[in-house]
Protein backbone atom coordinates (compact mmCIF):
# COMPACT_ATOMS: atom_id res chain seq x y z
CA UNK A 1 0.00 0.00 0.00
CA UNK A 2 1.38 3.38 -1.02
CA UNK A 3 0.79 6.56 0.94
CA UNK A 4 -0.33 8.19 -2.31
CA UNK A 5 -3.24 5.77 -2.84
CA UNK A 6 -6.61 6.66 -1.34
CA UNK A 7 -7.67 4.39 1.50
CA UNK A 8 -11.31 3.59 2.22
CA UNK A 9 -12.33 4.36 5.80
CA UNK A 10 -15.53 4.51 7.79
CA UNK A 11 -16.70 4.99 11.37
CA UNK A 12 -19.89 3.63 12.89
CA UNK A 13 -21.42 3.05 16.30
CA UNK A 14 -22.35 -0.40 17.58
CA UNK A 15 -24.16 0.18 20.84
CA UNK A 16 -21.56 1.59 23.27
CA UNK A 17 -18.68 0.78 20.90
CA UNK A 18 -17.24 2.80 18.05
CA UNK A 19 -15.97 0.83 15.06
CA UNK A 20 -13.21 2.37 12.93
CA UNK A 21 -12.66 0.62 9.59
CA UNK A 22 -9.51 1.43 7.59
CA UNK A 23 -9.08 -0.61 4.44
CA UNK A 24 -9.78 -4.23 5.42
CA UNK A 25 -9.06 -3.72 9.13
CA UNK A 26 -11.56 -2.93 11.88
CA UNK A 27 -10.84 -1.54 15.32
CA UNK A 28 -13.55 -1.57 17.98
CA UNK A 29 -13.20 0.73 20.99
CA UNK A 30 -15.26 2.17 23.78
CA UNK A 31 -16.73 5.62 23.25
CA UNK A 32 -14.33 7.22 25.75
CA UNK A 33 -11.33 5.87 23.84
CA UNK A 34 -12.87 7.06 20.55
CA UNK A 35 -13.27 10.58 21.93
CA UNK A 36 -9.65 10.59 23.16
CA UNK A 37 -8.43 9.32 19.76
CA UNK A 38 -10.40 12.04 17.96
CA UNK A 39 -8.79 14.70 20.16
CA UNK A 40 -5.29 13.34 19.47
CA UNK A 41 -5.96 13.24 15.72
CA UNK A 42 -7.29 16.79 15.70
CA UNK A 43 -4.29 18.10 17.64
CA UNK A 44 -1.75 16.32 15.40
CA UNK A 45 -3.69 17.39 12.29
CA UNK A 46 -3.45 21.03 13.39
CA UNK A 47 0.29 20.63 14.00
CA UNK A 48 0.82 19.07 10.56
CA UNK A 49 -1.27 21.80 8.90
CA UNK A 50 0.83 24.49 10.58
CA UNK A 51 4.08 22.71 9.58
CA UNK A 52 2.82 22.64 5.99
CA UNK A 53 2.39 26.42 6.13
CA UNK A 54 -1.38 26.28 5.73
CA UNK A 55 -2.85 29.05 7.87
CA UNK A 56 -6.30 29.02 6.22
CA UNK A 57 -9.42 28.44 8.25
CA UNK A 58 -11.78 25.73 7.16
CA UNK A 59 -15.01 24.79 8.89
CA UNK A 60 -16.84 21.58 8.32
CA UNK A 61 -19.78 20.05 10.08
CA UNK A 62 -21.09 16.55 10.48
CA UNK A 63 -24.79 16.22 11.18
CA UNK A 64 -27.44 13.59 11.55
CA UNK A 65 -29.82 14.48 8.75
CA UNK A 66 -32.57 12.06 9.73
CA UNK A 67 -33.09 13.99 12.97
CA UNK A 68 -34.32 17.05 11.04
CA UNK A 69 -38.05 17.61 10.91
N, C-alpha and C positions, 0 to 999 in steps of 0.2 A: 504494500500500500504506500503510495506516494503522498507527501503532504500537499501536493498540488491538486490531487483528485478530490472532488466533493465526497463527503461521507454522509450517508443517511443517518439522521438521528431523530429521536422522538422521546417525549416524556409523558407519562400518564400516571394517574392515581389508581391504586388497587386497595380500597379500604383505607387503612392507616399507613400504607406503604406508598412510596413514590418509586416508579420504575423508569430508569433511564436506559434507553436503547441506543447504542452507537454501533453502526454496522450490524454485525451478527451477534453482538454481545449485549447482554442485559445485566443491569445492576439494580437490585432492589434494596431500598433503604428506608428507614423510618423518616417521618416528616421532619423531625428536628435535625437530623443529619442532612436532609435535602436542603433545608433552609440555610444551614451552615455552609454547605457546598456552594449554594448560589451566591452567598456573600463573598466567599473566597474568589469565585470566578469573576464576579463583578469588580472586586478590588484589583485583581491581576489584569483584567481586561482594561481597566482605566490606566494602570501603569504602562501596559504595552502600547496603548493608544498615545499616551504622552511621549513615550520613547520614540514612537514613529513620527512625532511632530504634528500629530493631528489634534488641533485645539478646537475643532468645531463642536458644536452642541447638537445632539441628535436625540429626539424623544421618540420613544415607541411605547405602545401600550398593548397589553394582552387582556382580552376581555372574554367573558362567557356570554356569547350572543344569545343563547337560548333562554337567558334569564331576563331579557328585555320583554316588555309588554307591548 
